[in-house]
Amino acid sequence: MNIELRDPNIIMKLSRLGSFHQSRLSFLRSFLSEFKDWQYNRDLFDLDQEGYGTAVYSFKKKDRVYSLICYANKINDDERSDRVIATKWDAAFTLHDGVPLKGDIDRLRNEVPKQEVGRLTYKELTLSRANKSVRVFDHVVESLSNGNQPDLELLEKVGYLYRTTAVYGSGKFGLADRFRIKNREEINGPFRLEMMLVYLVRQFTFDQVNHVARNKNPNSAVKLDPKICRSLGIGNSTGLGMAPFIVNHPTLLNNWILSREIALKKIREIKIVKTQDRDLFKDCVKSSLKNITSWNTESEYQLKKIKLLLKDIKKFTSFLEKEFDFQKDYPFNEIYLWLEKETCEECIEYVVSIMMEPFGDIVQPLVGQMSSEEEKYFNIPTERNVGDLKKILENKYSNILKINFNIDESNQKFWFISKNKEEPRLANRFEENGADLEQPLAIARDIKKLYERLLPLKDNLKINQFLIDNSDLRHVVRRAFIIEKFPYSEIQDNTIGEKLVPIDMLRLKLSFFGALKFDPRSDKWLRICMFQGAPLPNELKDYDEQWVYKTHS
Amino acid sequence: MKSLSEIETTAKRASRAAGYSWGIAEEVGKSIRLSELFGFPAINHLNQYYLNKKKENFEEIKLINKINKSEGSSYCPIMVGVNFIDQVKNIETFKKCSVENLAYPLLILSFLSRASEIIGKKLLISFDDCKFLLNFNVSISSNILDKEIPKLAKKIEISFLDNKDNFSDQDWKNLYKLAEDTFVEETESLKQGAAGAGLTDND
């Protein structure tokens, strides 16, 4: 049986992309899988009684060492902010390439806490900062110092001790460019070093909280139960900064989505599913219910989605138990078709993620295909002609060409870079200034404009001649030739329309990171949790691959 | 030290601010990144060019011919570079072309380097006493190390070099002969058995 890959016109809609969930393809899971046999070490832990100071953690294999350097600093409560405009944080981190010398640690102590205004070097790979969840951190210190474990209900509600507010890599602020490290086998997957940083930060938060509790009351303090540690992750506040990334990296986006689509296709094409694979799938669906019921948010938008997801997952579980026969041929195809007919987008994508759980042999090879050599596809094939380009637009952007951009609703928003923080922002074109400095992220509008400009032209006109007088549309001409080869490279929606929900764009990216429990705080930023339920560094040699569905066990 | 990623992003944004479309700005970002990677002072020249662009008019070439003469003001190196990449397959038929009165000629180098990769031919660029050999966008050889690169080229010549060896037949023969010393002289028995296929496989 040959199953077609799903139609990009459906999958690349923002409402669908905004319904994606983590899976075995997610970067934090592939990071754990890649580094499970590396030697983990805490090389330095020089904190004062209150928990301020420096710590170094590392992963080592043969001659390669990656070291996380942590700087924990005292800040006042009124200085603590998750917004990108903050200038101080409870802790700041960098991942150093190799073993840092004392000189490196001293040099970085002056730079890393400054974050965006500090300067890093090619010896540093990623940079981040994090703030305490003061309520949880203080409660845990208090409990441990009195010889008690903390209140699990409170911990479950928040899910972490610290949350990061940005993680930078790939050449930002002087960090190493990707070309310097891209050929290393262990980082053949997107954002792997960013994931390593976050994972080691998580361990630092446990070590710090234990350290502070012990110093507060050396005689009665106990350590945080490893089981509780495992159930905690690292929070993250994410704003619009992530949204342009997926527009600006079309071949990378394609490779992420294509890997997911190929995995689904191959799973649907399995004629007979082994009993153990069937049981694992059913087990994950069942145990994942706890992830949904413990998903806390005050966002009405997300609450509605969770409610619908829970209702549909229960319906699906009942279908699996009472009606479905796994003995029939191509059972996962049957399941998929049922989901499409009977459940919401959020539920479809939720189950698609779980379908991958039993099939590491299908998923694992795809992980290595999720990076992209973007430079290779940058040049426009200017020898092609207008007829070719028209056909590409008609075939690949058919829904976008139907959007009416002559009405204000379709043009309401514009993307810009803020002058004070150099971060992407979104504003109303008809109410705010700055639309003249709009970023090139209105792809749907510009594609439609390109199509309208091409229509009256002769098909045999060469692209190099077209570009001479139409350089304002050069950026979308390039994209059109990219989508010809990379069908999932483009969001098939209007990114400047009145109805745009920007957090859909963030969720797409965060789901590939492996985030759980999306908690929108507005339509423009959200909080998430990473590594909740993940094995601790000293447990990596032998861990349960499905930990993500057992965060509460 | 600035990373190449910072160089590309800043050059792209500055180019947009200097009045180019986003598509052209993307091209400039890539090309400046490449020039800096090759070790040329591209940021310095781009900066000076954009400062001058506020005061002076530069001519924007459209169709590149065998001989290109500006009418009064000097040519914008960005548009010469972008159009060269776009039209390189046509321009290649001239074998050689020239652009007179080109501002900041250093800025077109990386565009031409990318063009060299597109057509799979080396390009030889010369202006004043500067020479550059562009090798398929893998490297650029030049005679300008430690020399100041002029801000204006009265005449720049671009030659498409035929794909041919860089060495004499004799050099090759000598080297090949030396390489043969790694081969094993075949005995009768090796001739019979070492090749895999039989000696009578002419059916």
Interface residues (C-beta under 8 A of the other chain):
Chain A: T121 Y122 S170 G171 K172 F173 G174 L175 A176 D177 R178 F179 E375 F378 N379 I380 T382 E383 I417 P440 I463 N464 L467 I468 D469 S471 D472 L473 R474 H475 V476 V477 R478
Chain B: M1 K2 S3 L4 S5 E6 R13 Y20 S21 W22 G23 I24 E26 E27 K30 K62 L63 V82 N83 I85 D86 Q87 K89 N90 R114 I118
